[in-house]
Amino acid sequence: MTVFMEKEYDLELPFDKRQVIESVVNEAVSYVDCPYEVEVCVTLTDNEGIRELNAQQRDIDKATDVLSFPMIEYDTPGDFSGIEDDISNFNPETGELILGDIVISLDKVVSQAEEYNHSTKREFAFLVAHSMLHLFGYDHMEEDERIEMEQKQEEILKNINITREDS
């Protein structure tokens, strides 16, 4: 597994951001039973940085907590059959499956942790898990999809012992 982490904004948080990202990515890959080693790019930014990207990419001129940019189109979320038919899905140097990009607003991590009354570590890990599911083709446009994603996110975090009770 390769995680590229870019810091556009280095807000100090009381945990190792890279370690949490790698832990969540690893668990998400296991959780969906991905048969490949993967590559993920994670950018840490502030509200202004994510607002600009949200406006450019989605025509929504406001800050959001996380953006996901999947590199693979799945027929069915989490179904990896046929992925190997397209060599552009893989890094030619490492052979890893290129899942895509995650962009997280650290400002939103702090404000949402306070709003939801849990730790910044839990909020950060939640956003990574949420985004990883998007990179595997899951979405939450419909109510049943939202319920499924929420359940999967909670299970991924529970599996690595990051809960709402964490401080």
Disulfide bonds with the S-S distance in Angstrom:
none
